[in-house]
Amino acid sequence: FCVTGKNGFSRNLNPSEILLQIERAQKDMNIKISNIVLMGMGEPLDNYDNVIKFLKLVSDEKGLNIGMRHISLSTCGIVDKIYKLAKEKMQLTLSVSLHASNDETRNKIMKINRRWNISELLEACNYYTACTGRRISFEYAMIKNFNDTRRAAEELTMLLKGMLCHVNLIPLNSGGNDGTFQKSSLGNIYKFKNILDCRWAWQAHPLPRDPLVPRLRALPARQT
């Protein structure tokens, strides 16, 4: 359901190319970048070695010196690499694209779930937290009449009960698919949030009304 995948795979970026994106953005916009999110155009954990090298470079005090706690890494749920990342004991934030409260629902929108189901994914997330002490951020794209029901909210509370985590509720960008899925209404998103808040001692975080997922897509290269 993410428009990014329509571009297909070309190749992995090397560490210097990833670093160059930050340096070019700083130069073009005349700003100092202090926070980084690795997501969107590809799966960071499928480019594991290069991403780890980049993280060490970007956080080096002799370089850009961006602290790990200011870096988020998003994954669709590559379980074996989550275990590997946990052993690095980096203090970055791991963001996991969950988007469903059960395997039947997640299988329909995320093929990765057929390789590693939700139970296996959450086991890896708990291991990550145990190794790093860091809270997991679960991303949940709100899809009308698909994963935004009361039952889904109740399932999600039980699924994540006891975990050190928070949940980001994201209105689906309906333009990112063939029309099969539509974003939840703002009212349904807040009903969903309230169920989570009532059942747990944490708060879910609805993101802005302007939907963020999925809308990342490559643009034509700028001529220089």
C-alpha positions in Angstrom: 0.0 0.0 0.0 3.1 2.3 -0.1 3.7 4.3 -3.3 7.5 4.0 -2.8 7.5 0.4 -3.8 6.2 1.3 -7.3 9.6 2.5 -8.3 11.2 -0.9 -7.9 14.7 -1.6 -6.6 17.8 -0.1 -8.2 20.7 -0.5 -5.8 21.8 0.1 -2.2 23.4 3.4 -1.2 26.9 3.3 0.3 27.7 5.1 3.5 29.2 8.2 1.9 26.1 8.6 -0.4 23.8 8.5 2.6 26.0 11.0 4.5 26.1 13.3 1.4 22.3 13.6 1.5 22.5 15.4 4.9 25.4 17.5 3.8 23.7 18.6 0.6 20.4 19.3 2.5 22.3 21.5 5.0 24.0 23.4 2.2 20.9 23.8 0.0 18.7 25.0 2.8 21.3 26.8 4.9 20.4 24.9 8.0 22.0 22.7 10.6 20.4 19.2 10.7 20.1 17.8 14.2 17.7 14.9 13.7 17.7 12.0 11.1 15.1 9.5 10.2 16.2 6.5 8.0 13.0 5.4 6.2 10.9 5.7 3.1 13.0 5.1 0.1 13.9 1.4 0.8 14.4 -0.8 3.9 17.4 0.3 6.0 18.0 -3.1 7.5 18.3 -4.6 4.0 21.3 -2.4 3.6 22.6 -3.3 7.0 26.4 -3.0 6.8 26.3 0.3 4.9 23.7 1.8 7.3 25.8 0.8 10.3 28.9 2.4 8.8 26.8 5.6 8.1 25.5 5.7 11.6 29.0 5.5 13.0 30.2 8.3 10.6 27.3 10.7 11.2 27.5 10.4 15.0 31.3 10.7 15.1 32.3 13.8 17.1 34.9 14.7 14.4 32.1 14.7 11.8 28.5 15.9 11.9 28.3 14.7 15.5 24.6 13.9 15.5 23.8 11.9 18.6 22.2 8.5 18.3 19.2 9.6 20.4 18.5 12.0 17.6 18.4 9.3 15.0 15.4 7.0 14.1 15.6 3.9 12.0 12.4 2.6 10.5 11.9 -1.1 9.5 9.1 -3.1 8.0 10.2 -5.9 10.4 13.3 -7.7 9.2 13.5 -9.8 12.3 17.0 -11.3 12.0 18.5 -7.9 11.4 16.6 -6.4 14.5 18.5 -9.0 16.6 21.7 -8.0 14.9 21.1 -4.3 15.4 20.3 -4.9 19.1 23.7 -6.3 19.7 25.2 -3.1 18.3 23.7 -1.4 21.4 23.2 1.9 19.6 21.0 4.4 21.3 18.9 5.2 18.3 15.1 4.9 18.1 13.8 1.8 16.3 10.5 2.5 14.5 8.6 -0.6 13.4 5.9 -0.5 10.7 3.2 -2.6 12.4 0.0 -1.4 10.8 -2.1 -4.3 12.0 -3.2 -6.0 15.2 -3.2 -9.6 13.9 -1.5 -11.7 11.3 -4.5 -12.1 9.0 -4.8 -8.3 8.5 -1.0 -7.7 8.3 -0.6 -10.5 5.7 -2.8 -8.5 3.3 -0.7 -5.4 3.3 2.8 -6.4 4.3 4.3 -9.5 2.6 7.1 -9.5 5.2 4.6 -10.8 7.7 4.5 -14.1 5.8 8.2 -14.5 6.5 8.2 -13.2 10.1 4.8 -13.0 11.8 3.8 -10.5 14.5 4.7 -12.8 17.3 8.2 -13.2 16.0 8.5 -9.5 15.3 7.5 -8.5 18.8 9.8 -11.0 20.3 12.7 -9.4 18.4 11.5 -5.9 19.5 11.5 -7.0 23.2 15.0 -8.3 22.7 16.1 -5.0 21.2 14.7 -3.1 24.2 16.4 -5.5 26.6 19.7 -4.9 25.0 19.5 -1.2 24.5 17.0 0.1 27.1 15.3 2.0 24.3 11.6 2.3 23.7 10.2 1.0 20.4 8.0 3.2 18.2 5.3 1.3 16.4 3.9 3.0 13.3 0.2 2.3 12.6 -1.3 3.6 9.3 -5.0 4.1 10.0 -7.1 2.5 7.1 -10.8 2.9 6.9 -12.8 -0.2 7.7 -9.7 -2.3 7.6 -7.5 -1.8 10.7 -9.3 1.1 12.5 -12.1 -0.8 14.3 -12.8 -1.1 18.0 -11.8 -4.8 17.8 -8.4 -3.9 16.2 -7.8 -1.3 19.0 -8.5 -3.9 21.7 -6.3 -6.5 20.0 -3.5 -3.9 19.8 -3.7 -3.1 23.5 -3.3 -6.8 24.3 -0.6 -7.4 21.7 1.6 -4.6 23.0 0.8 -4.9 26.7 3.8 -4.7 28.9 6.2 -3.5 26.2 8.3 -0.4 26.4 6.8 1.4 23.4 4.6 4.0 22.0 2.3 4.0 19.0 2.0 6.6 16.2 -1.4 6.6 14.6 -1.0 7.9 11.0 -3.8 8.7 8.6 -3.2 6.8 5.4 -2.4 8.9 2.4 -5.1 7.5 0.1 -3.2 8.8 -3.0 -0.5 6.2 -2.4 -2.4 3.2 -3.6 -4.9 2.1 -6.3 -7.9 3.2 -4.4 -8.3 -0.1 -2.5 -7.6 1.6 0.8 -8.8 5.0 2.2 -7.7 6.9 5.3 -9.7 6.6 8.5 -11.8 9.6 9.5 -10.3 11.9 12.2 -13.2 10.8 14.5 -12.3 7.1 14.1 -8.6 7.8 14.7 -9.4 9.5 18.0 -11.9 6.8 19.0 -9.0 4.3 18.4 -6.6 6.4 20.4 -9.0 6.7 23.3 -9.4 2.9 23.5 -5.6 2.6 23.7 -5.3 5.3 26.3 -8.0 3.8 28.5 -6.6 0.3 28.4 -3.0 1.3 28.9 -1.0 3.7 31.0 0.5 5.4 27.9 -0.8 7.6 25.2 -1.0 6.9 21.5 0.0 9.8 19.3 -2.1 10.7 16.3 0.0 12.5 13.8 -1.1 15.6 11.9 -4.2 15.6 9.7 -2.0 15.8 6.6 -1.3 12.1 5.9 2.4 11.1 5.9 2.2 7.5 4.7 2.6 6.6 2.0 3.8 9.5 -0.1 7.6 9.2 -0.4 8.6 8.7 -4.0 11.7 9.5 -6.0 11.6 12.7 -8.1 13.5 13.2 -11.3 17.2 14.0 -10.6 17.9 17.7 -10.5 20.2 18.9 -13.3 23.5 20.5 -12.1 
